[in-house]
Amino acid sequence: MANVFVRCAPVRRQLPRIPFWRRGSPVFISYRRSASAFASGWLRDRLVAKLGEQRVIRDFESIPAGVPFIDFMEGVIPDCGTLLALIDAQWSVSAAMADGRYDEMPGEMMAFELDCAFAAGVDVIPVLLPGASMPNAAELPQRLRRFSQLNGVEVRPDHNFCADVDRIVTALRRR
């Protein structure tokens, strides 16, 4: 007897893009240790509470012992959904960083991290700390000039901090 059940081809439809926070893509926090380490720690703690430990990457907690910083960043940043770039009032790109001589500037790796993010097509959100403003395109090397065109999000270290970070989380969930 012949099989009377005919298997139908599945209906294929275009699904909307799944937000990265549902896919589990991490958020990378890029900052200058010299000026914004405190803010990156507060931001990390709040993001971990909202998104989970596995979805938030900050160098102190994430780089395994003995792994070269640059190797780690080159491997991790392309797999992130978003890079949050913390900008403080004294933020600028040094001449060594502008020329790509990252090894001459230990601890000042933001230009390298932005390079990695832009090259991999990772979304970048500038996070403006108190007194900060977006850099002018003329202040940046050619390969980073598009950073100056991005819309930044302010984070204040007062009673508004949690609400400011919640706005960032909302923005991350919309992507």
N, C-alpha and C positions, 0 to 999 in steps of 0.2 A: 504494500500500500504506500502510495506516495505521501510525502509530508505535506499536509494541507496548510501548515503555518508558513507564511512568507515573512521573512525577516525584512523589516523596513529599514531603509537607510536612515541614520540619525539626521535629524534636522539640525543644520548648522546655522548658527546666527552669530552676528557680530556682538560680542560681549563688550561692555564698557571697560575701560582701563581700570584694573583693580588698584586701589590706593596702596602705596608702598607699605603703609603700616599694617595692612592686612596680609600682604605678602611676606612681611617680616624683614624687609630691607632696612638696614640700620641707618641711623642718623649719626653723622660724624661732627664732632665739635672741634672747630679750628680756632685757636686763640694764641695770644702771646703770653708766655709764662711770666714775663717780667711785669706785665701791667694788668692782665685780666684773668689770672689764675683763680682768684676768689669767685669771680662771676661765672667762670666756666664750671666750677664745682657746684655752685648753687643751681645753675641751669641743668647740669647733669642730674643732680639729685631729683629735681622736679620732673625732668623728662623720664627718668627711670620710673618714677611713681606713676606716670601717665601711660608710658609706652612699654615698659618692661626693661629689665637689665640687658637682655640680649640685643636690644634695638638701639642702644646708645653707646657710641664709641668716643672715648676721650683718652688721650695717650697714657696718662698715669695708670689708669685701671686696665687698659687694653693691651699694651705692648708686652709680650712675654719677655722674661729676663733673657738677656743675651742676643736678642734679635735687633739688627740694625734698624734705626728709626726710619730711614728712607726706604729700605726694603719693605718694612711693615706698611708704611703709608701707600706705596705703589701697589701693594697687594690688596689693601682694604678699601681705600677710597673708591675705586671703580665699582665696587659691589654695593656701595651705599645708595640710598634713595635721595638723600639730601645732605649737603654740607652746610652747617651753620657757622658763619664766619663772624667771630666776635670782634667788633671794632671799638677801640677805646679812643679817648681824646687825643692821644699822641700817636695814633696809628699812621704809619707811612711805610713805604717800601724802601729799604736801604739800597745803596748802589750795588752791593754784592748780590743781594737777592734779585734785583732788577736784571743783572747779567746772568742769572742762573747759577751763581757760585754758592749754592746752598751749604756746601761743606765748610765754608768760611764763617758761617753764621749759626753756630750751634744754639739751639733754643729759639731761633727766629725762623721758623719754617712755614709761616703762613703762605708766602708766595708759592712755595713748592706744593703745598696742599691745594691751593687754588688752581695751580697748573694741572695737577692730577685730576681734580674734579671737572674742570672745563674740558680737558682732553677726553675724559670718559663720558661726557654728557650728563654728569651728575648735577641735579638742581642745587643752586647755591642761594642761600638766604643770608644777607648781612644782618647781624644783630648789633644794634647801636647801643653802646653803654653810655652812661651819663657824660655829657659834654662832647660826644662824638658826632661826626657828620660823615657822609659818604665822601671818599676821596674824589678829586677831580681826575678826569681821564688823563690830563697832561702830567699828573704826578705819578702815573703808573706806566710800567713798561707796556709796549704794544700788545703783547699776548694777554695782559690782564685788564686792558682798558674796558672791556665789557662789564667788568665788576662794578665800575662807577655808574653804570646805567641801571643796576638792579635796585629794586625798592627795598629799603631796609625796614626792620622792625625794631622799635625802641624797647629796651628793658631797663626798668628803674629799680634801684636797690632799696626801695621803701615799701610801704604797705601795698603798693601796686605791683610788686614783683610777681606774685602768683597769677594775677590777672594778665600781666604781660606775657608770661610763659604760656598761659592757657591760650592766648591768641596765636602764639607760635604753633602750639599743638594743633589748633584748629586749622591753621594754614597747612601744616604737614598732612593732615587727614584729607584735605581737599585735593592734594596732588595725585 
